[in-house]
């Protein structure tokens, strides 16, 4: 496959924000396409990567001279490696609001904290996750569902620069292990690798630190610290439960998902789409896929997450709730190709469980039969964008 640039849906939002903000900040997992995006959107600005030691030394030793190289502004990639630059950028854009700085970084918590402290009110912040299904719809249409989930959505796969069996193991060793060493002093990396593989086996389940602590042989506090690394590195996402101001006993524990199904498959030891088709985690990986598509849609519009799940003490559950302007939209996610009326059971009772207005319901599954005429939309996953907005 020929290397190619894949247009990203977030582009229009970033370009519009560029008109109003002196600084644009883009975060996201390593290799999600941040560098490619900003270099294509802003070819008029000089690009510098602060992963480059020579560039970083110049920036840290003489930040004013470094930043004044280009009066119109510059692109600073992996800026979390030189966080002191942010204070100088603040002063420069305050003096000259026409200057433009494009910042990117892969360390979520550290970078966003420093950006919010130094550039509050001066920057628009965007989060770029791996490719959305809609961004590679034509290429993805040629794949089976199992191939889609196994391949994952990192741009290198679709740009023809790598394949899953090489990309994902290298990703863990090269990037995740580095983030772990940078953020935590872990003596036993084997324990951490056991932890992340156990997390992959819990996709779509409630995240209970005490259970993982027992299995790994560490404390719950250690599990919480390790989880923070996975979140900071954009490896995992915690989906919060829906709350309402009633006495009803609702779960307070979030559900765990991985940002990318391809990486999750690798951690689960799944080595081919054929193996995935028979694996017990297939349904959970499909749920992961749909949930992340909903999150990508929000982030690509420059918005924060509006996603929840519902579960009460009677084990009533709805896989995904989208908070829309006028109420909640409920979604059930099924990996089966054959429709069953039972798919709609929870959605039909949703109005009894939730006191807020319910503005829509849908079942997203792997079959081809679709129906939008009734109370509940029935959709193949290839058309899920119509309800995830």
N, C-alpha and C positions, 0 to 999 in steps of 0.2 A: 504494500500500500504506500502510495506517495505521501511524503510529509506535507501537511497542509494546515492552513490557519482555519480554525473553527470559530465562527462568529458566536459570541457570547451574549445571551439575552440581557445581561446586566449593563451592556455597553451604553444604551441610550440613557439610562439613569445616571451613570457616571459622567457622561458628557454634559448632561443638563446641570448636574451639580457643579461641574467645572466652571460654569458661567457665574456661579454665585459664591463659591467658596475659594479661598486662597490655597487651601490644602485639601487634597483628596487622600484618604487613607483606605487601603484595601488589605484586608486580612483573609486568612483561609489556610487550609492545609498545604503543606509542601507539595509541589508538583500539580497543583490544581489549575494552573494556568495564569497566575497573577502577573508574572513577568511578561508573558506573551501578550496578555490583554493590554497592559499599560503601555507597552512599547508600540503596539498597533494603534492605540487610541491617541497617543500623544507623541508622534514622531518628531514634533518641533522642539521637544525638550531633551536635553542631554541626559543620558542614562548612566547611573553609577550603581554598582552592586557592593553593598557593605559586607558581603561574604568575602570579597577580595581583600586580602590583608593589607596590601599597599594602599588601596583606597581607604580602608578603615583607619589605618595609621594616620594618613593625611587628615581625615575628618576629625579624628579625636585630638590630634596634636595642634591643629590650627583650624578650628571649626569655622571661624569667620572667613578666612581666606578660601577654605573649601567651598562654602556656600555662596561666596561672591564671585565664583568663576563664571557664572552665567546670570546676567541681570534679569533675564526673563523667568528664571526658575530652573528646576531640574527634577528628574525622577530618581528617587532614592529607594533602591530595592533592599529588602532584609534590613530595614532601618532599626529593628530592635537590637542589632549588634552595636549600634552607636546611639544610645538613647539620649545622650546629652545634646545631640544636635537639635532636638525638638524645642528646647528653650530658645536657642538662637533663631530657629525658624519662626517662632512666635514673634520675636522682636522685629525680624525683617518684614514679615507680612503686615505687621502693625504699622510700620513706617511706609511701606509701599504695597497696598492691597492688590496691585496689578500683578505682582509676582505670584507664580504658581509652583507649588511643590506637590509632587505625587509620591506618596509613601506606601510601601508595601512591607508585609512581614508575616511570618508563619507562627509566631508565638502569641496565642490569643490573649491570655490574661496579662502577661507582662507588657505587651505592646499597647493594648487598649487602655490599661491603667495609666501608662505614661502619656499616651496621646490625650486622654481625657484631662489629665492634670495640666499639661503644657499648652494644649491647643483647643481648649474648650471654646466653643462658639466660632472657631476658625476653620474647622474641618468637617467634611462629610465623611462618614465611615460606612464602608460596604464590606460584606463578607462574601467571598467567592468560594463556593464549594465545587467539587468535581462536576463534570458535565451533567446538565439536566437532560432527561430523555428527549425533550422537545428540541434540544440543540443538535442532537445527532439522530433525529427521527428517521431520516432516509437510510442511513447506514444501519441503524438498529432494526429497521423493518425487515432486513434480510436475516436477522438472527432469531433463533428460537428463544423462548423465555429463559431456559436454562443457560444458554450461551450468554444472554444479556446479563444475567445475575452473576455468572462466573467471571465474565470479562471485567465487570465493574465499569466505572465511568471516568477514570482518569484520562486526561487528554492524550497522554502518550500512547494509549492503546488505539485511539481513534485517529490520531495523526500518523500512525504507522511507525512510531519510534520504538515501540516495545511490545511485549506480549505478557499475559498474566503470569506465566510460570517463572518469569525472570523479574518482572516489575515488583510484585508484592513482597516476596522474601527480601529483596534488596531494599525495599522501602522501609521495612521494619529494622533491618540491620544498619542502614545508612542514616535514616532520618529519625525514626522513633527512638532508637537507642541513644542517639546524640542528644535528643531533647531530654531524655531521662537523665543522662549524665549532667546536662546543664542545669536542670531544675531540681534534681534530688541526688543525694549521695547514696546510691543503692550499691551495697556490697555484693549481693547475690542476684545477678541479672537473670539467672535461671528461674528464680521465684517470680520475678516480674513477668517473664515470658509465659510462665504457667498462668499467672493472673490474667494476662490479656487473652490467652486462649480460652480460659474459663469464661471471660466476658463474652467472647464470640459465641460460646455455647448458650448464652443467656439472652440473645437478641430477642426483643419483643417481650421479655419477662421483667418482673419487678426487680429493681436492683437493691439487693440486701447485702450490705457490707459485712454483716456478721457471718452470713453463710459462706461468702468467699474467704473471709479471714480463716475460718475453720479448715477449708479445703486447701488453702495455700500454706497455712501454718504461720501466719503473721497476725498482728493486731488489727482491729477494725479501723483504728486511726491510720495505720499504714495503708490499708486498702483505700481509705478516703484520700490520702495523699497521692497514691498511684492513680486513682481515678482522675484527680485534678490534672495530672500530666496528660492523660489520654484526652481530656477535654481541651486543655491548653494547646495540644497538638492537632486538634480537630480530628481525632481518631473516632471518638464516640460522642454521641449526643444523648442527653437525658430528656425524655418527654415527660412534662409535668402532668400530674393528674388534675382533673377538673374539680374545682371546689365551688360550693355555693353556700350561702349563709342560711343553712338549715341544720337541724339536729341529726339529719341522716348521716349514718356512718359511711364516709367515703374514704378510700385509701389515700394515704398521704405519701406513698412511696412512688418515685418516678420509674418509668420503664426505660430500658437501655436499648439503644440502637447504634450501629456503626455508620459513619459518614458514607462509607462505600461498601457495597456488597462484594466486590472483587477482593478487597483486602480481607473482609470477613471470611470469605471462602478459603483463602490461603491460610488463615489462622486456624480454620476448622479442619485443615488437612484434606480439603476437597481439591482434587487434582484435574478434574475434567467436568464438562457439562453433563456427560453421561452419569458420572458418579453423583453429581448434584441432583439429578432427576430422581435418584433413589434415596437420597439422604433425608433423614428425619427433620433436618433444619430447613428444608426447602420452603415450607410455608412461612416460617419466621423470616427467611431472607426476602421473600416476596413482600411481606409486610414492611420490612425494612426499606425496600426499594420504593414503595408507594409513599411511606412516611417521609423519606428524604426528598422525594419529588415535591411534596407539599412544602417542605422547608425551603428547598431551592427556589420555588416560585416566589416565596416571600422575600428571600434575600435578593433575588435578581430584580425585584422591584424596589430595593432599598428599604425594605420594611423589616421589622422584627418579627419573630415567630408569633403566630396566633394559634398554635397547635396544642392540643391536650388529648388525653384519653379519659374514658369514664369507667370506673369500677367501684361498686359498693360492697357492703359486707355480705350481701346475698349472692355475690359473685356475678351479678349482672354487669355486663361489660360492652362497651362500644370501642372499637379499635382506634378511631381517630375522630376528634372534634375540631372543627375549624371555627374560630370565632370571627364572624363577619359583622358588618356594621349594624345589621338589624337583628342578629341572633346567631344561634349555633347551627352548624351544618354537620350532620353525622355521617360517618363513612365506615362500612364494614369491608375488610380486605380478605379475599379468599384466593388461594393459588390454584384452585381447581379449574379445569376447563369446562366442566359440566355444571350447569346451573341447578341449584336446589332451592326450594322455597324456604328451607331453614336458614339460608343466608340472610333473609330479611327479618328473622324473628326478633332480634334485639332492637333493630331500627323501628319496628312497629310498636314496641313498648317504650321507646325513648321518651315520648311526651309525658308519660307517667313518672319517669324517673327524674326528669330535668324540668325545673320550673321556669327557666328562661324560654323565650320564644325559639322555636325550632324552624329554621327557614329552608331546610332541605335535607334530603337523605339520599345516599347512594351506596351501591355495592360495586366495588372495583374488583374484577376477577380476571382469569386468564382465558375465559371462553369467548366465543364470537357472537353469541346471541346478545343483542342489546335492546334496551327498551327505556324510553324517557316519557312514556305516556302516563304512568301511574304516579303514586305518591313517592315511590322509591325508584331512582334512576339505576339502571343496570348497565354497567360500562365495562368494556374491555380496557385493560391498562393503557393501551395505545391512545385512548381518548380521555384519559383521566384529567388532563389539563383543563377540560371544560368545567370541572367542578372544584378544582383545587385553587382557583384564583381567589 
